[in-house]
């Protein structure tokens, strides 16, 4: 695995959710080489993560998170309104924020950080800043999986460094300070380190 994605690979979202909810889980791995074709039976786009829960096999981090959220009211309220708002903000993190941040970041790898997506990105980030200026959490004044997803999208260093957004920065800091995030993040990095050691042994 290249250095860049370490600590940001999206299986972290599932690890974090499981840690928050106290759900037991095991982590597997797929080979990075030929990853676009080596596990198409589990993920039709050759990506990670994907989840097996008994007879249930699903992919896409958002779908996996919502599945886990239904197992614990730590992750999602049981009221109809709370559940609907949690789903709403999980999808907003993916469809309204990450769908802009990821292409902007990829284009910026060429050195063009002020590219054609910059205005769109800044607009979306400012909308979130306005939301987070008025609340501590996204749903029902408490942590939910919606905060987990939104914070994971917003914690990318290039995004955090973009503009002056104090409410967003405080939000991300609050989320990444949670013990469950710290454990999930450390475990993910340890997983990669162990794989490196196995490779070096040959």
Residue pairs with C-beta under 8 A, 6 or more apart in sequence:
1 9
1 32
1 192
1 195
2 32
6 188
6 189
6 192
7 185
7 188
7 189
8 156
9 48
9 49
9 188
10 48
10 49
10 61
10 152
11 27
11 48
11 49
11 61
11 188
12 152
12 184
12 185
12 188
13 49
13 61
13 64
13 65
13 148
13 149
13 152
14 25
14 49
14 51
14 61
14 64
14 65
14 68
15 25
15 27
15 184
15 187
15 188
16 148
16 152
16 180
16 181
16 184
16 185
17 23
17 65
17 68
17 69
17 75
17 145
17 148
18 24
18 25
18 68
18 184
19 179
19 180
19 181
19 183
19 184
20 72
20 74
20 75
20 143
20 148
20 178
20 180
21 68
21 71
21 72
21 74
21 75
22 72
22 74
23 68
23 71
23 72
27 187
27 191
29 191
29 195
30 38
30 39
30 48
31 38
35 46
35 47
36 45
36 46
37 46
38 46
39 46
39 50
40 46
42 50
42 57
42 59
43 50
43 59
44 59
47 59
49 59
49 61
49 64
50 57
50 58
50 59
50 64
51 57
51 58
51 59
51 64
51 67
51 68
53 67
56 67
58 64
58 67
61 149
62 90
62 91
62 93
62 94
62 149
65 75
65 90
65 145
65 148
65 149
66 76
66 87
66 90
66 145
68 75
68 145
69 75
69 76
69 86
69 144
69 145
70 76
74 143
75 86
75 144
75 145
75 148
76 82
76 83
76 86
76 144
76 145
77 83
77 86
77 139
77 140
77 142
77 144
79 140
82 139
82 140
82 144
85 138
85 139
85 140
85 146
86 138
86 139
86 144
86 145
86 146
88 146
89 138
89 139
89 144
89 146
89 147
89 149
89 150
90 145
90 146
90 149
92 150
93 146
93 149
93 150
93 152
93 153
94 149
94 153
96 124
96 127
97 124
97 125
97 128
97 150
97 153
97 154
98 153
100 117
100 120
100 121
100 124
101 121
101 124
101 153
101 156
101 159
103 117
104 115
104 117
104 118
104 120
104 121
105 156
105 158
105 159
107 115
107 116
107 117
108 115
108 158
113 158
121 162
122 162
122 163
125 159
125 162
125 163
125 165
125 168
126 163
126 165
128 150
128 154
128 165
128 168
129 165
129 167
129 168
131 138
132 167
132 168
132 170
132 171
133 167
135 141
136 171
136 174
137 143
137 144
137 147
138 144
138 146
138 147
138 150
139 146
139 147
143 178
147 171
147 175
148 175
150 171
151 171
151 172
151 175
151 176
153 159
154 160
154 168
154 171
154 172
155 172
155 175
155 176
160 168
160 169
160 172
175 181
176 182
176 185
